[in-house]
Amino acid sequence: MINFYTSCIFFNFLINFLNAQCPMCKLGAESNLNAGGSAGKGLNVGILYMFAAPYLVVASIAYIWFRNRKKNFDASEAKSEVKFSDN
């Protein structure tokens, strides 16, 4: 199941990398590249960076929440075992 999610994420980023620009930005970047400039490459990377940033923030928050939830669950489970052992 993890391989399925990993491959979905990989293909999602691949598709977005290939088509990450609006038509007007793409036209401007292509004309810049044809004229010998390199602004088009940086534009595409910048768009992908802005696209990925919110997902990384949400994933980080979810990871921290899950890790703390697991610690709290283990601690409460240990307390309940102590209460039952006194009987």
ZIPE-V291766 format. One record per backbone hydrogen bond with DSSP energy under -1.0 kcal/mol. CO is the residue of the C=O (numbers start at 1). NH is the residue of the N-H. If there is no record, write none. Layout:
co:nh
CO:NH
CO:NH
This chain:
co:nh
1:5
2:6
3:7
4:8
5:9
6:10
7:11
8:12
9:13
10:14
11:15
12:16
13:17
14:18
15:19
22:26
23:27
24:28
25:29
26:30
27:31
28:32
29:33
30:34
31:35
32:37
33:36
38:42
39:43
40:44
41:45
42:46
43:47
44:48
45:49
46:50
47:51
48:52
49:53
52:56
53:57
54:58
55:59
56:60
57:61
58:62
59:63
60:64
61:65
62:66
63:67
64:68
65:69
66:70
67:71
68:72
69:73
70:74
71:75
72:76
73:77
74:78
75:79
76:80
77:81
78:82
79:83
80:84
81:85
